[in-house]
Amino acid sequence: MVKRLIDSEFDPNETKTEGIDIKDWRIDCGGTEMRLNVWDFGGQEIMHATHQFFLTKRSVYVLVLDARQGDQESRIEYWLKIIQSFGGDSPIIVMSNKSDEHELDLDWTGLQRKYPAIKGFVRRVSCETGEGIPELREIIQREVDGLEHIHDELRTTWFNVKSQLEDMDDNYISYDKYQEMCQKQGIDDEVSRRTLVGFLHDLGLVLHFSDHPILGDLNILNPEWVTKGVYQIINSSILAQNKGLLSAGDLPGILEGDYPKRRRPFITEMMRKFELCFDFTDQPNERFLVPDLLPKEEPDTGDWEDSLAFQYHYDVLPGSIISRFIVRMSSFISKSTYWRNGVVLAYEEGRNKALVRADIEDRKLFIHVSGSPATRRTFLGIIRADLKRIHDSVSGLAVEQKVPLPKDPKIVVDYDHLLNLEELGDESFLPEGMRVKVAVKPLLDGVVSPEERQDVKREGRDERRSGTQFHAKKMYFGDQYSAEQVAAMDPNSRAENISFTQSWDEIRDDVDLQDLAGQLAELQGQLKSKASEPDHYDAIGNVARAENAARQNDGPSALRHLASASNWALGQGIKVGADLAVAYGKAKLGTGP
């Protein structure tokens, strides 16, 4: 398609684009010749996430549809949302290719109403016959000409730096070298240098992430250097044999040649940033999961018929939601039972189990919790708290919470609607599809206790936090510590550059890990009756992770999870053992990985 667009040529034997191909295209914009960088992204599904590396705001996007694939609104919306996330309000042109073989039937008007960034459609395009190509060129030229600042003149010094970078054959240059280039051109202040590199990033001339501690050190001049590195990892036999599990020790055997040891972290950081891989919570920077390489087939997970059920419904369900959840809950995974779109978790030493499964096409996530009725709700709360944290991190994600009816699970009720009914004093309601009214309270009681709901109402659903100063000294009360005093710590009072490994080494002789595990289990039992907010369940989840780590004699990981537990966990009038008090205090003072 790009060859037909730029050179008016068509080769029926031309192979599909693999990865990314970049070409120059000279066009006329209002009497001025403009040079466009045309980025052609390949369609291999496993590499879709790498496209996000290069989506910027100073761009015009052409979304190419294959007319032969018929109705594909959900897939179109997936890409439109990706463009929105990374390209902001950049104009989008949607075209239907191969329309000489089949005409694509879509609600074009409805699509444009929902996504105002769509500035034009070319409904019939054929690279073979040339149909629609002139129209496509015209719309592209119009939208390029309308881009903000497109006709602004670049300062001579900025233009010189831009030209030097364009003429370089290197895969990348360090940010220090870039600063030297700026210095020679008289660009002395850091604000101008940052502004220029951001401008060059938006133009697609360099790849730079100034706000990232590792990625900000390099300016990538050759995008293929990044994508090739990602390809080598994803396509490696080591990763295939390990079913998507990657360790840092595997990288030397995978990334060779153009990837020296000190530059390999850049590739894995890019994969992290764009959610191609995730750290296991207990071993950051050491073990990674590449979810696209997990087995697709769901194993036999057992019978969940009488379980506590909950659902999330999405406008668009990114595959990264379930991937991130699997990694975040890795310490709860039951008997290594996980696959690309789901996982089975265990809690309370296996007394409770949970099945969490995503249906990407149906845009739904299903949760089933079985086992001890006394702790089902708590386990569901931990799961929902983790999902809330993931949801909150995804810009513009539209998600609804649903409660299936126990007697007819195919009928689901909006969770917020149930809360509203309870607040209005309605004791029952008639769900759509039912001929018998259903009581409100039992449905809500299955998810959260009446006491929790009252607490939420009383606080107006606001999160309230207080921070008081904590002095790092021991506070003994017989053989126990005062939990409030241990918890009363300013969250910003952490020591600099102290890793959790170093922190653990400092208290190793004072803390018995198995005693700590017992105290953490006891703490969980007391916290379950006091939880009333999603953050409380998040804290309980982190206490449970710390317990699991302690039982496995992993002190640094126990501290890491304790550091993630909110001060609420130890601020409930609970007396805790000395091992826990010392560990929690040290965890809150440590910051490192």
C-alpha positions in Angstrom: 0.0 0.0 0.0 2.8 2.4 0.8 4.6 1.8 -2.5 1.4 2.5 -4.4 0.8 5.6 -2.3 4.3 7.1 -2.7 5.6 5.7 -6.0 2.4 4.7 -7.8 3.7 1.2 -8.1 2.2 -2.1 -7.4 3.9 -5.5 -7.0 1.6 -8.4 -6.5 4.5 -10.5 -5.2 5.6 -8.0 -2.6 5.9 -9.6 0.9 3.9 -8.3 3.8 5.6 -5.8 6.1 7.2 -7.5 9.1 7.9 -5.2 12.0 8.2 -1.6 10.8 9.3 -0.1 7.5 10.0 3.7 7.3 10.0 5.6 4.0 10.4 9.3 3.0 7.5 10.9 1.0 7.8 14.4 -0.4 4.4 16.2 -0.8 3.2 19.7 -1.6 1.5 21.5 1.3 0.3 25.0 0.4 3.1 25.5 -2.1 5.7 24.2 0.3 7.5 20.9 -0.2 7.1 18.8 3.0 9.0 15.6 3.8 6.9 13.0 5.6 8.3 10.0 7.4 5.8 7.2 6.5 5.8 4.5 9.1 4.4 1.2 7.8 3.5 -1.1 10.7 3.3 -4.9 10.1 0.1 -6.8 11.1 1.6 -9.7 13.0 -0.6 -10.0 16.1 2.2 -10.8 18.5 4.1 -7.6 17.6 1.1 -5.2 17.9 2.3 -3.8 21.2 5.6 -2.7 19.6 3.8 -0.3 17.4 3.0 1.7 20.5 6.7 2.5 20.8 6.4 4.9 17.9 2.9 6.4 18.1 3.3 10.2 18.7 1.2 13.3 18.7 2.6 15.2 15.7 1.3 12.7 13.3 -1.5 11.8 10.9 -2.7 8.2 11.3 -4.0 6.0 8.5 -5.9 3.0 9.8 -5.9 0.4 7.0 -8.7 -2.1 7.1 -8.9 -5.3 5.1 -12.3 -5.3 3.3 -12.2 -9.1 2.9 -12.4 -9.6 6.7 -16.0 -8.2 6.9 -17.6 -6.8 10.0 -14.8 -5.9 12.4 -16.0 -3.0 14.5 -14.4 -4.3 17.7 -11.0 -4.6 16.2 -11.3 -1.1 14.6 -12.2 0.4 18.0 -9.3 -1.4 19.6 -6.8 0.4 17.3 -8.7 3.7 17.5 -8.3 3.6 21.3 -4.6 2.8 21.0 -4.1 5.8 18.7 -6.1 8.0 21.1 -3.9 6.8 24.0 -0.6 7.6 22.4 -1.4 10.0 19.6 -3.7 12.3 21.5 -6.0 14.3 19.2 -3.9 13.5 16.0 -6.1 13.3 12.9 -7.1 9.8 11.8 -8.0 8.6 8.3 -9.7 5.2 7.9 -9.4 3.4 4.6 -10.8 0.1 3.3 -8.2 -1.8 1.3 -8.8 -4.7 -1.2 -12.3 -3.3 -1.8 -12.1 -4.7 -5.4 -12.5 -8.1 -3.8 -15.1 -7.3 -1.2 -16.8 -4.2 0.0 -16.6 -3.4 3.7 -20.0 -2.7 5.4 -19.6 -0.5 8.4 -21.5 2.2 10.3 -19.0 4.8 9.1 -21.1 7.7 10.5 -21.5 6.2 13.9 -17.8 5.5 14.0 -16.9 9.1 13.3 -19.4 10.4 15.8 -17.8 8.2 18.5 -14.3 9.1 17.5 -14.2 12.8 16.3 -10.4 12.5 15.6 -11.5 10.6 12.4 -11.2 13.3 9.7 -12.0 11.2 6.7 -12.9 7.8 5.2 -11.7 6.3 2.0 -14.2 3.5 1.7 -13.0 1.9 -1.6 -9.2 1.4 -2.1 -7.4 -1.1 -4.3 -3.7 -1.2 -4.5 -4.0 -3.4 -7.5 -6.2 -1.2 -9.6 -5.2 2.2 -8.0 -8.8 2.9 -7.0 -9.1 5.4 -4.1 -5.3 6.2 -4.0 -5.7 9.7 -5.4 -8.4 10.4 -2.8 -6.3 9.0 0.0 -3.3 11.2 -1.1 -5.6 14.3 -1.1 -6.9 13.7 2.4 -3.4 13.0 3.8 -2.1 16.2 2.2 -5.1 18.2 3.7 -4.6 16.8 7.2 -0.8 17.3 7.1 -1.3 20.9 6.0 -3.7 21.4 8.9 -1.3 20.1 11.6 -0.5 22.7 14.3 2.9 24.3 13.8 3.5 22.5 10.5 4.5 25.7 8.8 6.5 27.1 11.7 10.1 27.8 10.9 12.6 25.8 13.0 15.4 27.8 14.7 18.7 27.4 12.7 20.4 25.8 15.7 17.6 23.3 16.2 17.5 22.5 12.5 21.3 21.8 12.6 20.9 19.3 15.4 18.0 17.7 13.6 20.1 17.4 10.4 23.0 15.9 12.2 20.9 13.2 13.8 19.2 12.4 10.5 22.7 11.9 8.9 24.0 9.5 11.6 24.2 5.8 10.9 24.2 4.8 14.6 21.4 2.8 16.2 21.4 5.2 19.1 23.3 7.9 20.9 23.5 8.6 24.6 21.7 11.6 26.0 25.1 13.0 27.0 26.2 12.9 23.4 23.0 14.6 22.3 23.7 17.4 24.9 27.2 17.8 23.4 25.7 18.3 20.0 23.3 20.9 21.4 26.2 22.6 23.2 28.2 23.0 19.9 25.1 24.7 18.4 24.8 27.1 21.3 21.7 25.4 22.8 22.9 25.8 26.4 19.8 25.6 28.6 18.3 22.2 29.6 14.7 23.4 29.0 15.5 24.0 25.3 17.3 20.7 24.9 14.4 18.8 26.5 11.9 20.7 24.3 13.9 19.9 21.1 14.3 16.2 21.9 10.5 16.0 22.6 9.8 17.7 19.3 12.1 15.3 17.5 10.4 12.4 19.2 7.0 13.6 18.1 8.3 13.9 14.5 9.5 10.3 14.7 13.1 11.2 14.1 14.3 9.8 17.5 12.7 7.7 20.1 13.1 9.3 23.5 11.4 9.0 26.9 12.7 11.8 29.0 10.7 10.9 32.1 12.0 7.3 32.4 15.2 6.6 34.5 16.5 4.1 32.0 14.9 4.9 28.7 15.7 8.6 29.1 19.4 7.9 28.8 19.2 7.0 25.1 18.0 8.6 21.9 17.1 5.8 19.5 17.9 6.7 15.9 17.1 3.4 14.3 13.7 2.0 15.3 14.6 -1.4 13.9 17.2 -1.8 16.6 14.4 -1.8 19.2 12.0 -3.9 17.3 14.7 -6.4 16.3 15.7 -6.8 19.9 12.1 -7.4 20.9 11.7 -9.9 18.1 14.8 -11.8 19.2 13.4 -12.1 22.7 9.8 -13.0 21.7 10.9 -15.5 19.0 13.7 -17.2 21.1 13.5 -20.9 21.7 14.4 -20.3 25.3 11.2 -18.4 25.8 9.1 -20.9 23.9 10.5 -23.8 26.0 9.7 -21.9 29.2 6.2 -21.0 28.0 6.6 -17.3 28.3 8.8 -17.1 31.3 12.0 -15.2 31.0 14.9 -14.7 33.4 17.6 -12.0 33.3 20.1 -14.8 33.0 18.6 -15.8 29.6 19.3 -12.4 28.0 23.0 -12.9 27.1 22.1 -16.0 25.0 19.2 -14.1 23.2 20.4 -10.6 22.7 23.8 -10.6 20.9 25.7 -8.6 18.3 24.3 -5.0 18.4 23.1 -5.4 22.0 26.0 -4.9 24.4 25.4 -5.9 28.1 24.8 -2.3 29.3 22.2 -1.7 26.6 20.1 -4.9 27.1 18.1 -3.3 29.9 16.8 -0.8 27.4 15.0 -3.5 25.4 13.4 -5.1 28.5 12.4 -1.7 29.8 10.7 -0.9 26.5 8.9 -4.2 26.8 7.8 -3.3 30.3 6.7 0.2 29.4 4.5 -1.1 26.7 3.3 -4.1 28.6 4.9 -6.8 26.4 6.4 -8.3 29.6 5.9 -7.9 33.3 8.1 -8.5 36.4 7.1 -11.1 38.8 6.3 -9.2 42.0 8.7 -11.2 44.2 11.6 -11.0 41.7 11.7 -7.6 39.9 14.4 -7.3 37.2 15.0 -11.1 37.5 12.0 -12.9 36.3 9.6 -11.7 33.6 6.4 -13.0 32.0 5.7 -12.5 28.3 2.0 -13.2 28.3 1.6 -13.5 24.5 3.6 -16.6 24.7 1.6 -18.3 27.4 -0.5 -21.3 26.2 -3.8 -20.3 24.7 -5.7 -23.4 25.9 -7.5 -23.2 29.2 -6.6 -26.2 31.4 -9.2 -28.2 33.4 -9.8 -25.8 36.4 -12.5 -27.9 38.2 -16.1 -27.2 39.1 -17.1 -23.6 40.0 -20.9 -24.0 40.0 -21.6 -23.0 43.6 -18.9 -20.3 43.8 -19.2 -16.6 44.6 -19.2 -14.8 41.3 -18.4 -11.3 40.1 -17.8 -9.8 36.6 -16.3 -6.8 34.9 -17.6 -5.6 31.5 -15.5 -3.3 29.3 -16.0 -1.2 26.3 -12.7 -2.5 25.1 -10.7 -5.1 27.1 -7.0 -4.7 26.6 -5.2 -8.1 26.8 -2.7 -6.5 29.2 -5.4 -6.3 32.0 -5.3 -10.1 32.6 -1.6 -10.3 32.0 -0.8 -7.7 34.6 -3.2 -9.3 37.0 -1.6 -12.7 36.6 1.8 -11.2 37.4 0.6 -9.1 40.3 -1.1 -12.1 41.9 1.8 -14.5 41.1 2.4 -15.3 44.8 -1.3 -16.6 45.0 -1.2 -18.8 41.9 -2.4 -22.4 42.6 -0.3 -25.3 41.3 1.1 -23.2 38.4 -2.4 -23.1 36.9 -2.4 -20.1 34.5 -2.7 -19.6 30.8 -2.9 -16.6 28.4 -6.3 -15.4 29.5 -6.7 -16.7 33.0 -5.4 -18.0 36.3 -6.4 -20.1 39.3 -5.5 -18.6 42.7 -5.4 -20.0 46.2 -5.8 -18.2 49.6 -5.8 -19.2 53.2 -3.5 -22.2 52.5 -5.8 -23.4 49.8 -9.0 -23.1 51.8 -10.2 -20.7 49.2 -9.6 -20.8 45.4 -10.5 -18.4 42.7 -10.8 -18.6 39.0 -10.2 -15.3 37.1 -10.7 -15.6 33.4 -10.9 -12.9 30.6 -12.9 -13.2 27.4 -11.1 -10.7 25.2 -13.6 -10.9 22.3 -16.6 -10.7 24.6 -14.9 -7.9 26.6 -15.6 -9.5 29.9 -13.7 -10.7 32.9 -15.1 -13.4 35.1 -14.3 -14.1 38.8 -15.4 -17.2 40.7 -14.4 -17.8 44.4 -14.9 -21.1 46.0 -14.1 -22.8 49.4 -14.6 -21.5 52.9 -17.6 -19.2 53.0 -16.0 -17.3 55.9 -13.2 -15.9 53.7 -14.7 -15.9 50.2 -15.7 -12.2 50.5 -12.2 -11.3 51.7 -10.5 -13.1 48.8 -12.9 -11.4 46.3 -12.0 -8.1 47.9 -8.3 -8.7 47.5 -8.9 -9.6 43.8 -11.1 -6.6 43.2 -8.5 -4.3 44.8 -5.8 -5.5 42.5 -8.0 -5.1 39.5 -9.0 -1.6 40.6 -5.3 -0.6 40.8 -4.8 -1.9 37.3 -7.9 -0.3 35.9 -7.0 3.1 37.4 -3.6 3.0 35.6 -5.3 2.7 32.1 -6.3 6.1 30.8 -9.9 6.3 29.5 -10.7 2.7 30.4 -14.5 2.2 30.7 -15.5 -0.7 33.0 -18.6 -1.7 34.8 -18.9 -4.1 37.7 -21.6 -6.8 37.5 -23.1 -9.3 40.0 -24.5 -12.5 38.5 -27.8 -13.8 40.1 -26.9 -17.0 42.1 -30.0 -18.8 40.8 -29.6 -17.7 37.2 -25.9 -16.7 36.6 -26.6 -15.7 33.0 -28.5 -12.6 34.3 -26.1 -10.0 35.7 -27.0 -6.8 37.7 -24.9 -3.7 37.8 -23.1 -3.5 41.2 -23.4 0.3 41.5 -27.1 0.1 40.7 -27.5 -2.3 43.6 -25.7 0.1 45.9 -28.0 2.9 44.7 -31.1 0.8 45.4 -29.9 0.1 48.9 -29.3 3.8 49.6 -32.8 4.6 48.3 -34.3 2.0 50.7 -35.5 -0.4 47.9 -35.4 -3.9 49.3 -36.1 -5.7 46.1 -36.2 -5.1 42.3 -37.1 -6.8 39.1 -34.0 -7.6 37.0 -34.3 -7.5 33.2 -35.2 -11.0 31.9 -36.8 -12.1 35.2 -40.5 -12.4 36.2 -39.8 -12.5 39.9 -38.3 -9.8 42.1 -34.9 -10.3 43.7 -33.8 -9.1 47.1 -31.1 -6.4 47.0 -29.3 -7.1 50.4 -28.3 -10.8 49.8 -26.7 -9.9 46.4 -24.6 -7.1 48.0 -23.8 -9.2 51.1 -22.1 -11.7 48.8 -19.7 -9.0 47.7 -19.2 -6.8 50.7 -20.5 -7.0 54.2 -23.2 -4.6 55.5 -20.7 -3.0 57.9 -18.3 -2.3 55.0 -21.1 -0.7 53.0 -22.1 1.5 56.0 -18.5 2.6 56.4 -18.3 3.6 52.7 -21.5 5.6 53.0 -20.4 7.2 56.2 -17.2 8.4 54.6 -18.9 9.5 51.4 -16.7 7.0 49.5 -13.7 9.3 50.0 -10.3 8.0 50.8 -8.9 9.5 53.9 -5.3 9.2 54.8 -3.3 10.8 57.6 0.4 11.1 57.8 2.3 11.6 61.0 6.1 11.6 61.6 7.7 8.4 62.7 11.0 8.3 64.4 13.0 5.1 63.6 13.4 3.7 67.1 12.2 0.6 68.8 9.0 0.9 70.9 8.5 -2.2 73.0 5.3 -2.9 75.0 6.1 -6.1 76.8 6.7 -8.7 74.1 4.6 -6.8 71.6 4.7 -3.5 69.6 2.0 -0.9 69.3 0.7 -1.3 65.8 -0.4 2.3 65.6 3.1 3.6 66.5 4.7 1.3 64.0 2.2 2.4 61.3 2.4 6.1 62.2 5.1 6.7 59.7 5.4 9.5 57.1 5.3 7.6 53.8 8.0 10.0 52.5 10.4 9.2 55.3 12.2 6.5 53.5 16.0 6.3 53.5 17.6 6.8 50.1 19.2 4.1 48.1 18.5 1.3 50.5 17.5 -2.0 48.8 15.2 -4.4 50.5 18.0 -6.9 50.4 20.2 -4.5 52.3 17.4 -3.8 54.7 16.8 -7.5 55.3 20.5 -8.1 56.0 20.4 -5.4 58.7 17.5 -7.1 60.6 18.2 -10.8 59.7 19.3 -11.7 63.2 16.3 -10.0 64.9 13.5 -11.6 62.8 12.5 -15.3 62.7 10.8 -15.6 59.3 8.5 -18.5 60.3 7.4 -16.5 63.4 6.9 -13.5 61.1 4.7 -15.6 58.8 2.6 -16.7 61.8 2.2 -13.1 63.0 1.2 -12.0 59.4 -1.4 -14.7 59.2 -2.8 -13.6 62.6 -2.8 -10.0 61.4 -4.8 -10.9 58.3 -7.4 -12.6 60.4 -7.9 -9.5 62.4 -7.9 -7.2 59.4 -10.6 -9.1 57.5 -13.3 -7.9 59.9 -12.2 -4.3 59.6 -11.8 -3.9 55.8 -14.3 -1.5 54.2 -12.5 0.0 51.2 -10.8 -1.4 48.1 -7.5 -0.1 49.5 -8.0 -2.1 52.6 -8.3 -5.3 50.6 -5.2 -4.3 48.7 -3.4 -4.0 52.0 -4.6 -7.4 53.1 -3.4 -8.8 49.8 0.1 -7.4 50.4 0.1 -8.8 53.9 -0.8 -12.2 52.5 2.0 -11.9 49.9 4.5 -11.0 52.7 3.3 -14.1 54.6 3.9 -16.3 51.6 7.4 -14.9 51.1 8.2 -15.4 54.8 7.1 -19.0 54.7 9.5 -19.5 51.8 12.3 -17.9 53.8 12.5 -14.9 51.4 13.1 -12.0 53.7 13.7 -9.3 51.1 10.4 -10.1 49.3 8.6 -10.1 52.7 9.8 -6.6 53.3 8.9 -5.5 49.8 5.3 -6.6 50.2 5.1 -5.1 53.7 6.3 -1.8 52.3 3.3 -1.9 49.9 0.8 -2.5 52.7 -0.9 0.8 53.7 -0.5 2.2 57.2 -4.2 1.3 57.7 -3.1 -2.4 58.0 -1.3 -1.6 61.3 -3.5 1.2 62.5 -6.5 -0.7 63.7 -5.8 -1.0 67.4 -4.0 -4.3 66.9 -1.1 -5.5 68.9 1.6 -7.2 66.7 4.6 -9.4 67.5 8.1 -8.0 67.7 9.2 -9.8 64.5 6.4 -8.0 62.5 7.1 -4.6 64.1 10.8 -4.7 63.3 10.1 -6.0 59.7 7.4 -3.4 59.0 9.5 -0.5 60.3 12.5 -1.5 58.2 10.3 -2.1 55.1 8.9 1.4 55.3 12.4 2.8 55.5 13.7 0.8 52.5 13.1 1.9 48.9 15.2 -0.2 46.6 14.2 -3.1 44.3 
